[in-house]
């Protein structure tokens, strides 16, 4: 084999190697693209789930706010009832004191009549 034939064979081998490297790079690029697309699709699915979850959280936040306002209203009613009970108890004490004073007056009158 001559140097010229060896050089051509060597050049052809290098060219074949470069073609193989380019083919491998294209195949790896295709695989990488497929993986990236798969991840992107998975992220879209997760985003959809998060959007649904955010909607549910918003609904729950609304319900919690409604419950909070109802609890506040109940607290106000309880405070009002406690105040009314205090007033009623004060009124009952005053009535008992008045009745006691009236009984004392009636006993005094009865003692004077006897």
C-alpha positions as CSV (number, residue, x, y, z in Angstrom):
1,X,0.0,0.0,0.0
2,X,1.3,3.3,-0.9
3,X,1.4,6.4,1.2
4,X,-1.2,8.0,-1.0
5,X,-3.6,5.0,-0.4
6,X,-2.8,5.0,3.3
7,X,-3.5,8.7,3.5
8,X,-6.8,8.3,1.7
9,X,-7.8,5.4,3.9
10,X,-6.8,7.4,7.0
11,X,-8.8,10.4,5.7
12,X,-11.8,8.2,5.0
13,X,-11.6,6.7,8.5
14,X,-11.4,10.2,10.0
15,X,-14.4,11.2,7.9
16,X,-16.4,8.1,8.9
17,X,-15.6,8.9,12.6
18,X,-16.7,12.5,12.2
19,X,-19.9,11.3,10.5
20,X,-20.5,8.9,13.4
21,X,-19.8,11.6,16.0
22,X,-22.3,13.9,14.2
23,X,-24.9,11.1,14.1
24,X,-24.3,10.4,17.8
25,X,-24.7,14.1,18.6
26,X,-27.9,14.3,16.6
27,X,-29.2,11.2,18.4
28,X,-28.3,12.6,21.8
29,X,-29.8,16.0,20.8
30,X,-33.0,14.2,19.9
31,X,-33.1,12.2,23.1
32,X,-32.4,15.4,25.1
33,X,-35.2,17.2,23.2
34,X,-37.6,14.4,24.0
35,X,-36.7,14.4,27.7
36,X,-37.1,18.2,27.8
37,X,-40.5,17.9,26.2
38,X,-41.5,15.2,28.6
39,X,-40.5,17.4,31.6
40,X,-42.3,20.3,30.0
41,X,-45.5,18.2,29.7
42,X,-45.1,17.0,33.3
43,X,-44.7,20.6,34.5
44,X,-47.8,21.6,32.6
45,X,-49.7,18.8,34.3
46,X,-48.4,19.9,37.7
47,X,-49.3,23.5,36.9
48,X,-52.8,22.4,36.1
49,X,-53.0,20.6,39.4
50,X,-51.7,23.6,41.2
51,X,-54.2,25.8,39.5
52,X,-57.0,23.5,40.7
53,X,-55.5,23.4,44.1
54,X,-55.2,27.2,44.2
55,X,-58.9,27.4,43.3
56,X,-59.8,25.0,46.1
57,X,-57.6,26.9,48.5
58,X,-59.4,30.1,47.5
59,X,-62.7,28.5,48.1
60,X,-61.5,27.3,51.5
61,X,-60.2,30.8,52.3
62,X,-63.7,32.1,51.5
63,X,-65.3,29.5,53.7
64,X,-62.8,30.3,56.5
65,X,-63.6,34.0,56.2
66,X,-67.3,33.3,56.3
67,X,-66.8,31.2,59.4
68,X,-64.7,33.8,61.0
69,X,-67.4,36.5,60.4
70,X,-70.0,34.1,61.9
71,X,-67.8,33.5,65.0
72,X,-67.4,37.2,65.4
73,X,-71.1,37.6,65.2
74,X,-71.6,34.9,67.8
75,X,-69.0,36.5,70.0
76,X,-71.0,39.8,69.8
77,X,-74.2,38.0,70.6
78,X,-72.6,36.2,73.6
79,X,-71.3,39.5,74.9
80,X,-74.7,41.0,74.5
81,X,-76.3,38.1,76.3
82,X,-73.8,38.3,79.1
83,X,-74.5,42.0,79.5
84,X,-78.2,41.3,79.6
85,X,-77.7,38.6,82.1
86,X,-75.7,41.0,84.3
87,X,-78.4,43.6,84.1
88,X,-81.1,40.9,84.9
89,X,-79.1,39.7,87.9
90,X,-78.7,43.3,89.1
91,X,-82.5,43.8,88.7
92,X,-83.3,40.6,90.6
93,X,-81.0,41.7,93.4
94,X,-82.7,45.1,93.6
95,X,-86.1,43.4,93.6
96,X,-85.0,41.0,96.4
97,X,-83.7,43.9,98.4
98,X,-87.0,45.8,97.9
99,X,-89.0,42.7,98.8
100,X,-86.9,42.3,101.9
101,X,-87.4,45.9,102.9
102,X,-91.2,45.5,102.3
103,X,-91.3,42.4,104.4
104,X,-89.5,44.2,107.2
105,X,-92.0,47.1,106.9
106,X,-94.9,44.6,107.0
107,X,-93.5,42.8,110.0
108,X,-93.0,46.1,111.8
109,X,-96.6,47.1,111.0
110,X,-97.9,43.7,112.1
111,X,-96.0,44.0,115.4
112,X,-97.5,47.4,116.0
113,X,-101.0,46.2,115.3
114,X,-100.7,43.4,117.8
